[in-house]
């Protein structure tokens, strides 16, 4: 970890820009969309189209989950970040500013020494 980074910043850097955002409708139905989050050290900026389903959903339920799929480069771990959203509407895009509330590295695993109560390999990632 570099002097100016945090564990979450390091993980977002390792996983790259391709992720998915999960939002929930007013009727509690999930919606998943591909996004390219950018982390500024305290919040994640997620750009979506104005009027998109994701924008409408967070207008009603300002909580999302971001998911970066696992790859060989991440030893099969996925990065999952839960957060609360503030909406910034711009002329041609909408910025969802996600303040992380929880973050974990997760991959399937057999119950044992390296697993937790969910039965998988989950490791907390410290937040700033």
N, C-alpha and C positions, 0 to 999 in steps of 0.2 A: 504494500500500500504506500503510495507516495505521500509526502508531507501534507499536501493540500487536498487529499482525497479522503473519502469515507468508504467503509466497506460496501455500501450500496452503490456509490459512484463507481467503484472498481468493478462491481458485478455488472452494472449497466454497460460499462465500457467493454467488458469481456463478452457480453451477449450480443452487443451490436444494436442496430437500429430497427430491426424487424421484429415486431411484437404484435400482440392482439389485445384489444380492450374489450372487456365484458361490462356491459351496462344492463340495467333492468328497467322495463317499462312500468308505467303506473299500475298495470295489471299483474306485476311481478313475473313477467316473462323475460328470459334472458336474451341478450343480443350480443353477438360477437363480431368485431370488425378489425381488419388489419390496420395497424398504425405504425408510425416511426417516432417513438418518444425521444425527447432530448432532456437530459437531466442537468439542472443548473446548480446542483449541490444541495438544494433543499426541496425542490419540487420538480416534477416531470411535466414538460410541456407536450401535449398531445394535440396535433392539429387535425381538425375534421371539417367537412364541408358545412357551410351554414344550412340549417334546416334538416340536416341528416338525422337519421333515427338515433344515433348516439347522442347528438346534441339535445334532441328532444327528451331522451331518457334522462340525461343528467340534469336537465332542467326540472324534472320531477323527483328524481332520486340521485342526489349528488354524491354517490359512492360508486366506485368502479374497481375492477380488478384488472391489472395488466399482466400478461403472460408472454414470456419469451420461451419458445420451445427449446428443449435440450438438443444438443448436437454432440458430435465426437469431440469438438474443441472444448465443450463444457463438461466432459466426462459423463454425458447423459443427463445432467441435471437441467431442470427447467428453472427459470427465475419467475417467481410470482410476487407481485406487489399489490397490496390493497391500499386504497387511498380515498380521500375526500376531495371533491372537485370544486373549483371556482371557475366560472365561465367568463371568458373575455371575447366578446364578439368584435370582429374586425371587418374591414370592407369585403374581403374575398375569402375569408376563412374564419373559423372559430377555434380559439385556443382553449383547451381544457387544462387548467393548472391543477395537477394532482399532487396533493400533499400526502406522502406515504404514511400509513398507519401501521403497517405490518409488511414484512418482507421475508421470504424463505427461498432457499434452494430446495428443489424437490425432485426425487426420482423414485421409480418403483423399486421395491426391495423386499426381501424376505424378512419376516420378523426376526430380530436378533439384536446383537450388541449395537449395531449401527442404525437401528430404527427407533421410531417413537411410537406413541399410542395409535397413530393412524396405520401402522404396519408398514410404512414406507420409510425411505431415507430422507428425512427433512432436517434442514439446518437453518436456523435463524440467521438473518443478515441484519447487522446493526444499522439502525437509522441515525441520522445526525441529531 
